Structure formats: C-alpha cells, structure tokens
C-alpha cells in the first residue's frame, strides 16, 4: 500500500491547517506557523509562551487534559476545541488536533481557524432573529387588519385577478352577497349577482385596471339588495388584486320617523320622485311655495308641471344625477298655481329605498338674492354677463330680445355722453328723430325724457 512520505504530509498539513504549534514537555511553544485568514495570530506573539496562557480560561483545563492524553498515547491524534486569545484582538476559536511524537517529548498541535465559520453562524443567527421579528410583526399587523375587517359595517373582498377567486372576505361581504354565515374564500367571484349586475361589475373591473383611483357604481343582488360597489386595482410582485368594497344602500330607509319629521318640517321644498320624475311625496314647504293646498294634488304627477319653464330642466337634472350621483345649485324657475314664477335653485340626490332608487329634489327660493336689475321677468338686465347668467331660467327668444334692448340702451347712453346730455344732438348722432329718442328714453328709464325734451325744444 502506498503511503505519503513525511515531507509530503508536512506540506499537506501546512496548507490545510490554519495554525501549527510545536509544544515541549513543559507546555512552552517552541515553534509556530500561521496559514489562515485570522490576522490577529502572529507567530512572534506565540513562540516562547506557555500554551496554557494562550487559551481562554474556560478551555484551559480541557486543553491540559488533552495534552496529557496525547502524551500517553503517542502517535495518536486527540481532538480538542479551544480558542486562543492573543495579546491584542478578539478571541480566535480553533479546532485542534494534538499528537505526541513517538521519538520525542514534544507535542505537535494542528488547528483550523473557526472564526469565518463563527462569523457566518453569527450572521445567520442575526438573520434568523430579524426574520422572526418580521414574522411576528406581520402576524400582529394581520391580526389587526382582520379585526378591523370584522368590525366595519361594509363588505370587503380581495379577488385574485388572474383566477377570479376570492382570497379574502369579511363576514359582512358574505352576508350581502350570499347570506349570513356564508364563506366566500376560495369561491369564484362574482356570486349572488344577476346578469345585469355582472355586466356592470365587468365594466367597473375593466375601468379599474386602467386607472389608479377607485371606480364605483350600483348593482343589485339576487336577494334584492341595492349595493354600492367600489373597485381598486392593485398590482404587487407581478400579481394583480381587485380590492372591492360593498355597501348596502337599501339600508338608507326613507320611511323612518326621524326622516319623516325632517321631510315635513324642512324650510326648503323637497320632492321625492322616482327615476322618471313622477312625484311620490312633497313636503309642506314645497306646497306653500307652489301654492298647492293638498299633497294629493302633487303625488302621481310629473314634477315638470311646476319645475322649470319646460320639461327640459327636469330632464337635465335627472340625467345628470344618474351619471354623477347628485346635482347642486341648478338655477331655474318654479311655476305656481297662480301662474306666477319664482326663481329657485335645485339640488338632487339619489338614494335607495326597498330595492329601488328614489330621487330627492331639493327646491330653494332664491328670489331675495336677486337684485332688481337681475330679476327674471320684471326688469331689463344691465350687461351681457347678467343675460348669460340667466340661461336656464329664461327662454332663448326672450334672452335675444333682452340682449337687443341692452345694446340699444348702452348706445343711447354713449351718445348722451358724447353730446354732454343734449338729446337733440344725441338723436341726430344716432340717426333717430327726437320723438323716437324720447320714447326710448322713457322705455329704458334713462332720465326725465319729458323735461329734457321740452328744454331741447326751447
């Protein structure tokens, strides 16, 4: 059998061992060689010192025991785990093999530096502690998140966009979609919805994927609930999630005693209508404003019988409220039973009631806000801005006529300024007879036409 020669084994040991020591029978280091990554171990700092002084206190007794064992069993290698503490620097852990020479009292020590391994273990331990802290932090966050979902009064559903299956859902969502006690996690979404609601949901989902904000709409469940739904699209790590919020708008009941008291005693007029504009109920303020003696005369009739100069105004607010959900401060007129008109502002809100939608029309009298020269019917506007501000309250033909009158009055005032108030000269400048000018002055209330006419004649 082939054996490794002594010089070859010494060369191999020199490359494999991080530290080699030759210790005499008194425990003094006679020779040392270092071949490892630890820069704190230098041969000069080790030679001539007792080996027992180089090791740490807690491993000194073990080292002495292993040295005695090696001397008793010459030629046999004895393992010993210890650490050397140089005069400067940190302790260096070592894996030592001790062997006493057969023909000498000296002992050879070959050691492997475990400092890189110890550093790696320390890093792994720190990483494990950090992972555990993150894990428990996420567990606490998840517990708070789930507790909040269980506490809220609205339904929340998280859907995987690729598979269409529900990943998370709170109990309220299960109650709204399929009934109390239902479990939604793992089931395909949507469920509990008819074809029309599914089409609406598909449209909202496509829109949510293309925008960064939430999109919302109204859907009806198979159980007859009117739900307001809002969808937000979230992409994380290449995966898409649909965050869906469900709110039961049918719970906003209009028949409660508190609302009935508010509805009857409100200072502004209120009409409850269906989506076609048919009046279902009217409060006392509206009846008084329109000069109607009994609510039975209003119910069942379309609101454009009193609201607006034509059906256009009511159609506008109904269509706009259907698209936007509400309308604010729409200016128009109210036609009373006495054939007079009142300048009003309309605000519109849509609410759910018993599985259907109701349109609440709020009517406010703004006649006291309008100055005499801004009134709809009685006085002539004094500027083009006042005329354009009356669009929606006055028909186009009347606006055109008033625009002509405004321009004519402004031209007469300019001519009077140019002639220093001389009516005869102003009439000549305008290409009018003096009698025609006096007639227009009286019509537009531009000074005392009779007195000035007499003075001009003189």
C-alpha positions as CSV (number, residue, x, y, z in Angstrom):
1,X,0.0,0.0,0.0
2,X,1.3,3.4,-0.9
3,X,2.0,5.9,1.9
4,X,2.5,9.6,2.0
5,X,6.1,10.5,2.9
6,X,6.9,12.7,5.8
7,X,7.8,15.8,3.8
8,X,4.7,15.4,1.7
9,X,2.4,15.1,4.7
10,X,4.1,18.1,6.3
11,X,3.4,20.1,3.2
12,X,-0.2,19.0,3.0
13,X,-0.7,19.8,6.7
14,X,0.8,23.2,6.2
15,X,-1.8,24.0,3.5
16,X,-4.7,22.6,5.4
17,X,-4.1,23.8,9.0
18,X,-4.6,27.4,9.8
19,X,-2.1,27.2,12.8
20,X,0.6,24.7,13.7
21,X,2.4,24.7,17.0
22,X,5.3,22.7,18.5
23,X,5.0,22.4,22.3
24,X,7.7,20.9,24.5
25,X,7.2,18.8,27.6
26,X,6.8,21.9,29.8
27,X,4.0,23.3,27.6
28,X,6.1,26.1,26.0
29,X,5.5,26.9,22.4
30,X,8.8,26.2,20.5
31,X,7.7,26.9,17.0
32,X,4.6,28.3,15.3
33,X,3.3,28.8,11.7
34,X,0.2,30.6,10.7
35,X,-1.7,29.9,7.4
36,X,-5.2,31.3,7.9
37,X,-7.4,34.3,7.5
38,X,-7.0,35.5,11.0
39,X,-4.5,38.4,11.1
40,X,-4.6,38.6,14.9
41,X,-2.5,35.4,15.2
42,X,1.2,36.1,14.6
43,X,4.0,33.5,15.2
44,X,6.1,36.0,17.0
45,X,3.4,36.5,19.6
46,X,3.1,32.8,20.3
47,X,6.6,31.4,20.4
48,X,8.1,31.2,23.8
49,X,4.9,31.5,25.7
50,X,3.2,28.7,27.7
51,X,0.3,27.2,25.7
52,X,-1.9,27.4,28.8
53,X,-1.6,31.2,28.8
54,X,-2.7,31.5,25.2
55,X,-6.0,29.7,25.5
56,X,-9.1,31.1,27.2
57,X,-9.8,30.4,30.9
58,X,-12.8,28.2,30.3
59,X,-11.0,25.8,28.0
60,X,-7.6,25.7,29.8
61,X,-8.4,22.6,31.8
62,X,-9.7,20.8,28.8
63,X,-6.5,21.6,26.8
64,X,-4.3,20.3,29.6
65,X,-6.3,17.1,29.8
66,X,-6.0,16.6,26.0
67,X,-2.2,17.2,26.1
68,X,-1.7,14.6,28.8
69,X,-3.9,12.1,26.8
70,X,-1.8,12.7,23.7
71,X,1.5,12.1,25.6
72,X,0.2,8.9,27.0
73,X,-0.9,7.7,23.5
74,X,2.0,8.7,21.3
75,X,1.3,8.6,17.6
76,X,-2.5,9.0,18.1
77,X,-4.3,12.3,17.3
78,X,-6.5,13.8,20.0
79,X,-9.2,16.4,19.2
80,X,-9.7,19.5,21.3
81,X,-11.9,22.5,20.7
82,X,-10.5,25.7,22.3
83,X,-9.8,29.3,21.5
84,X,-6.7,31.4,21.6
85,X,-6.7,34.9,23.0
86,X,-3.7,36.9,21.6
87,X,-2.4,40.0,23.4
88,X,-4.4,42.2,21.0
89,X,-7.5,41.4,19.2
90,X,-10.5,39.2,19.7
91,X,-10.5,35.5,20.7
92,X,-10.0,33.1,17.8
93,X,-11.9,29.8,18.0
94,X,-9.9,26.8,16.9
95,X,-10.5,23.1,16.1
96,X,-7.3,21.4,17.3
97,X,-5.7,18.0,16.7
98,X,-2.9,17.1,19.2
99,X,-0.3,14.4,18.5
100,X,2.8,13.5,20.6
101,X,5.9,12.3,18.6
102,X,6.9,8.8,19.3
103,X,10.7,9.5,19.5
104,X,10.4,12.9,21.3
105,X,8.7,14.5,24.3
106,X,7.4,17.4,22.0
107,X,3.8,17.6,21.0
108,X,2.5,18.9,17.7
109,X,-0.7,20.9,17.5
110,X,-2.6,21.4,14.2
111,X,-5.6,23.8,14.3
112,X,-8.2,25.0,11.9
113,X,-9.4,28.6,12.4
114,X,-13.1,28.6,13.0
115,X,-13.5,32.4,13.0
116,X,-15.0,32.6,9.5
117,X,-17.5,29.9,10.4
118,X,-18.3,31.5,13.7
119,X,-18.9,34.8,11.9
120,X,-21.1,33.1,9.4
121,X,-23.1,31.5,12.1
122,X,-23.4,34.8,13.9
123,X,-24.8,36.4,10.7
124,X,-27.2,33.5,10.2
125,X,-28.4,33.9,13.8
126,X,-28.9,37.6,13.4
127,X,-30.8,37.0,10.1
128,X,-33.0,34.4,11.8
129,X,-33.8,36.8,14.6
130,X,-34.6,39.5,12.1
131,X,-36.9,37.1,10.2
132,X,-38.7,36.1,13.4
133,X,-39.2,39.8,14.3
134,X,-40.6,40.5,10.9
135,X,-42.8,37.4,11.1
136,X,-44.3,38.3,14.4
137,X,-44.7,41.9,13.3
138,X,-46.6,40.8,10.2
139,X,-48.7,38.4,12.3
140,X,-49.7,41.3,14.6
141,X,-50.5,43.5,11.6
142,X,-52.6,40.8,10.0
143,X,-54.5,40.3,13.3
144,X,-55.3,44.0,13.5
145,X,-56.2,44.0,9.8
146,X,-58.6,41.1,10.2
147,X,-60.1,42.5,13.4
148,X,-60.8,45.8,11.6
149,X,-62.4,44.0,8.7
150,X,-64.7,42.2,11.1
151,X,-65.7,45.4,12.8
152,X,-66.6,47.6,9.8
153,X,-70.2,47.8,8.6
154,X,-69.2,47.5,4.9
155,X,-68.3,44.4,3.0
156,X,-64.7,44.0,1.7
157,X,-63.5,41.3,-0.8
158,X,-60.0,40.7,-2.2
159,X,-60.1,38.9,-5.6
160,X,-57.2,37.3,-7.5
161,X,-57.3,39.0,-10.9
162,X,-55.8,36.0,-12.8
163,X,-58.0,33.2,-11.4
164,X,-61.0,35.3,-10.4
165,X,-61.2,33.6,-7.0
166,X,-61.8,35.3,-3.7
167,X,-58.7,35.4,-1.5
168,X,-60.2,37.3,1.5
169,X,-63.6,38.4,2.5
170,X,-65.1,39.8,5.8
171,X,-68.4,38.4,7.2
172,X,-70.4,41.5,6.0
173,X,-69.5,40.7,2.4
174,X,-70.7,37.1,2.8
175,X,-74.0,38.4,4.3
176,X,-74.5,40.9,1.5
177,X,-73.8,38.5,-1.4
178,X,-75.0,35.1,-0.3
179,X,-76.5,35.4,3.1
180,X,-75.5,35.2,6.8
181,X,-72.8,32.7,7.7
182,X,-71.6,32.1,4.2
183,X,-67.9,31.5,3.5
184,X,-66.6,33.3,0.4
185,X,-62.8,32.5,0.5
186,X,-61.8,30.2,-2.4
187,X,-65.0,30.7,-4.4
188,X,-65.2,32.4,-7.8
189,X,-66.2,36.0,-7.9
190,X,-68.8,37.3,-8.5
191,X,-71.6,35.3,-6.9
192,X,-75.1,36.2,-5.8
193,X,-75.5,38.6,-8.8
194,X,-77.7,38.6,-11.8
195,X,-76.7,39.1,-15.5
196,X,-77.2,42.9,-15.4
197,X,-75.1,43.3,-12.2
198,X,-72.4,41.1,-13.6
199,X,-72.2,43.3,-16.7
200,X,-71.9,46.3,-14.6
201,X,-69.2,44.6,-12.5
202,X,-67.2,43.6,-15.6
203,X,-67.3,47.2,-16.8
204,X,-66.1,48.6,-13.5
205,X,-63.3,46.0,-13.4
206,X,-62.0,46.9,-16.8
207,X,-62.1,50.6,-15.8
208,X,-60.3,49.9,-12.5
209,X,-57.4,48.2,-14.4
210,X,-56.8,51.3,-16.4
211,X,-56.9,53.9,-13.7
212,X,-55.1,54.4,-10.3
213,X,-58.1,55.5,-8.4
214,X,-61.2,53.7,-7.2
215,X,-64.2,53.4,-9.5
216,X,-67.7,52.8,-8.2
217,X,-71.3,52.1,-9.3
218,X,-74.6,50.5,-8.3
219,X,-75.5,46.8,-8.6
220,X,-78.4,44.7,-7.4
221,X,-78.1,41.3,-5.9
222,X,-80.3,38.3,-6.4
223,X,-81.7,38.9,-2.9
224,X,-83.0,42.4,-4.0
225,X,-80.3,44.4,-2.2
226,X,-79.1,47.6,-3.8
227,X,-75.3,47.7,-3.3
228,X,-72.9,50.5,-3.9
229,X,-69.6,48.9,-5.2
230,X,-66.2,50.4,-5.4
231,X,-63.2,48.6,-7.0
232,X,-59.5,49.4,-6.8
233,X,-56.8,47.5,-8.8
234,X,-53.6,46.7,-7.0
235,X,-50.5,45.1,-8.6
236,X,-47.8,43.6,-6.4
237,X,-44.8,41.4,-7.4
238,X,-46.4,40.8,-10.8
239,X,-49.7,39.7,-9.4
240,X,-53.0,41.7,-9.7
241,X,-55.5,42.0,-6.9
242,X,-59.0,43.5,-7.0
243,X,-59.9,45.3,-3.8
244,X,-63.7,45.5,-3.7
245,X,-65.9,47.5,-1.2
246,X,-69.6,46.7,-0.9
247,X,-72.1,49.0,0.9
248,X,-75.8,48.3,1.3
249,X,-77.6,51.4,0.2
250,X,-81.0,49.8,0.7
251,X,-80.5,50.4,4.4
252,X,-80.8,54.1,3.9
253,X,-84.6,53.8,4.5
254,X,-86.7,56.9,3.8
255,X,-89.6,55.8,6.0
256,X,-88.0,56.3,9.4
257,X,-89.8,58.6,11.9
258,X,-86.8,60.9,12.2
259,X,-86.6,61.4,8.4
260,X,-90.3,61.9,8.1
261,X,-90.1,64.7,10.7
262,X,-87.3,66.4,8.8
263,X,-89.0,65.9,5.5
264,X,-92.2,67.5,6.6
265,X,-90.7,70.4,8.6
266,X,-87.7,71.3,6.3
267,X,-87.6,75.0,5.4
268,X,-86.8,74.3,1.8
269,X,-89.1,72.4,-0.6
270,X,-88.5,68.7,-1.0
271,X,-89.9,66.4,-3.6
272,X,-89.5,62.6,-3.5
273,X,-89.6,61.2,-7.1
274,X,-89.0,58.1,-9.0
275,X,-86.4,57.9,-11.8
276,X,-89.0,59.2,-14.3
277,X,-89.7,62.3,-12.4
278,X,-93.1,61.2,-11.0
279,X,-93.7,62.8,-7.6
280,X,-94.2,60.3,-4.8
281,X,-94.3,62.8,-1.9
282,X,-93.9,66.6,-1.3
283,X,-93.3,68.4,1.9
284,X,-95.2,71.4,3.3
285,X,-92.5,74.0,2.2
286,X,-92.9,73.0,-1.5
287,X,-96.7,73.0,-1.3
288,X,-96.6,76.5,0.2
289,X,-94.1,77.7,-2.4
290,X,-96.1,76.4,-5.3
291,X,-99.5,77.5,-3.8
292,X,-100.9,73.9,-3.7
293,X,-103.5,73.2,-1.0
294,X,-103.1,69.5,-0.7
295,X,-100.2,66.9,-1.3
296,X,-102.7,64.7,-3.1
297,X,-102.7,67.3,-6.0
298,X,-98.9,66.7,-6.4
299,X,-98.5,63.0,-6.0
300,X,-98.6,60.9,-9.1
301,X,-97.9,63.9,-11.4
302,X,-94.6,64.7,-13.1
303,X,-92.5,67.4,-11.4
304,X,-92.0,69.4,-14.6
305,X,-95.7,70.6,-14.1
306,X,-94.1,73.1,-11.7
307,X,-90.3,72.8,-12.1
308,X,-88.7,74.8,-14.9
309,X,-90.1,76.7,-17.8
310,X,-90.3,73.4,-19.8
311,X,-89.6,69.7,-19.3
312,X,-86.0,70.3,-20.4
313,X,-84.9,71.5,-16.9
314,X,-86.2,68.4,-15.1
315,X,-84.7,66.1,-17.7
316,X,-81.3,67.7,-17.4
317,X,-81.1,67.3,-13.6
318,X,-82.4,63.7,-13.8
319,X,-79.9,62.7,-16.4
320,X,-77.0,64.5,-14.7
321,X,-77.9,62.9,-11.3
322,X,-78.0,59.5,-12.9
323,X,-74.5,59.9,-14.2
324,X,-72.8,61.8,-11.3
325,X,-75.0,60.7,-8.4
326,X,-76.0,64.2,-7.4
327,X,-76.7,67.8,-8.7
328,X,-76.0,71.0,-6.9
329,X,-77.3,74.6,-7.4
330,X,-79.1,74.3,-10.7
331,X,-80.9,77.6,-11.4
332,X,-84.4,77.5,-12.9
333,X,-87.9,78.8,-12.1
334,X,-90.9,77.4,-10.2
335,X,-94.4,77.9,-11.8
336,X,-97.0,78.3,-9.1
337,X,-100.7,77.5,-9.3
338,X,-101.4,81.3,-9.6
339,X,-99.4,81.4,-12.9
340,X,-96.6,83.4,-11.3
341,X,-92.9,82.3,-11.4
342,X,-90.4,82.1,-8.6
343,X,-86.6,82.0,-9.1
344,X,-85.3,78.8,-7.5
345,X,-82.2,76.6,-7.2
346,X,-82.4,72.8,-7.4
347,X,-80.2,70.2,-5.7
348,X,-80.7,66.5,-6.4
349,X,-79.6,63.3,-4.5
350,X,-80.3,59.7,-5.3
351,X,-80.9,57.2,-2.5
352,X,-82.0,53.6,-2.3
353,X,-85.4,52.5,-0.9
354,X,-86.8,49.0,-0.8
355,X,-84.6,47.8,-3.6
356,X,-85.3,50.7,-5.9
357,X,-83.9,54.2,-6.4
358,X,-85.5,57.4,-5.3
359,X,-84.6,60.9,-6.5
360,X,-84.8,63.6,-3.8
361,X,-85.3,67.1,-5.3
362,X,-84.5,70.0,-3.0
363,X,-86.1,73.3,-4.0
364,X,-84.8,76.7,-2.6
365,X,-86.4,80.1,-3.3
366,X,-83.6,82.5,-4.3
367,X,-85.8,85.5,-5.2
368,X,-84.4,87.6,-2.3
369,X,-80.9,87.1,-3.6
370,X,-81.6,88.6,-6.9
371,X,-81.3,92.4,-7.2
372,X,-84.0,94.3,-9.1
373,X,-81.9,94.6,-12.3
374,X,-81.2,90.8,-12.2
375,X,-84.8,89.6,-11.8
376,X,-86.0,87.1,-14.4
377,X,-89.2,88.8,-15.6
378,X,-89.6,92.3,-14.3
379,X,-86.5,94.4,-15.2
380,X,-84.1,94.7,-18.1
381,X,-80.5,93.3,-17.5
382,X,-77.8,95.9,-17.5
383,X,-75.0,93.9,-19.0
384,X,-74.3,90.9,-21.2
385,X,-73.0,89.0,-18.2
386,X,-76.3,89.3,-16.5
387,X,-78.0,88.0,-19.6
388,X,-75.8,84.9,-19.9
389,X,-76.3,84.3,-16.2
390,X,-80.0,83.8,-16.8
391,X,-79.6,80.9,-19.2
392,X,-81.7,78.1,-18.0
393,X,-84.3,80.4,-16.3
394,X,-85.4,82.4,-19.4
395,X,-86.2,81.1,-22.9
396,X,-83.7,81.9,-25.7
397,X,-86.1,84.1,-27.6
398,X,-86.6,86.4,-24.6
399,X,-82.8,86.4,-24.0
400,X,-82.2,87.6,-27.6
401,X,-84.8,90.3,-27.2
402,X,-83.3,91.5,-23.9
403,X,-79.8,91.4,-25.5
404,X,-81.0,93.8,-28.2
405,X,-82.6,96.1,-25.7
406,X,-79.4,96.1,-23.6
407,X,-77.2,97.0,-26.6
408,X,-79.7,99.8,-27.7
409,X,-79.8,101.3,-24.2
410,X,-76.0,101.2,-24.0
411,X,-75.7,103.0,-27.3
412,X,-78.1,105.8,-26.3
413,X,-76.2,106.3,-23.0
414,X,-72.9,106.6,-25.0
415,X,-74.5,109.1,-27.4
416,X,-75.7,111.2,-24.5
417,X,-72.2,111.3,-23.0
418,X,-70.7,112.3,-26.3
419,X,-73.2,115.2,-26.7
420,X,-72.9,116.2,-23.0
421,X,-76.6,115.3,-22.4
422,X,-78.1,117.2,-25.4
423,X,-81.0,115.0,-26.6
424,X,-81.4,116.7,-30.0
425,X,-77.7,116.2,-30.8
426,X,-77.8,112.6,-29.5
427,X,-80.8,111.9,-31.7
428,X,-79.0,113.2,-34.7
429,X,-75.9,111.2,-33.8
430,X,-77.9,108.0,-33.5
431,X,-79.9,108.7,-36.7
432,X,-83.2,109.0,-34.8
433,X,-85.9,111.5,-34.6
434,X,-86.1,113.4,-31.3
435,X,-89.6,111.9,-30.6
436,X,-88.2,108.4,-31.2
437,X,-85.3,109.1,-28.8
438,X,-87.7,110.4,-26.1
439,X,-89.8,107.3,-26.5
440,X,-86.7,105.1,-26.0
441,X,-85.6,107.2,-23.0
442,X,-88.9,106.6,-21.3
443,X,-88.8,102.9,-22.2
444,X,-85.3,102.4,-20.8
445,X,-85.8,104.8,-17.9
446,X,-82.8,106.9,-18.9
447,X,-83.6,110.3,-17.3
448,X,-86.6,112.7,-17.4
449,X,-87.4,112.5,-21.1
450,X,-90.3,115.0,-20.9
451,X,-88.5,117.7,-19.2
452,X,-85.4,117.3,-21.2
453,X,-87.4,117.2,-24.4
454,X,-89.1,120.5,-23.5
455,X,-85.8,122.1,-22.7
456,X,-84.3,120.9,-26.0
457,X,-87.2,122.3,-27.9
458,X,-86.6,125.7,-26.4
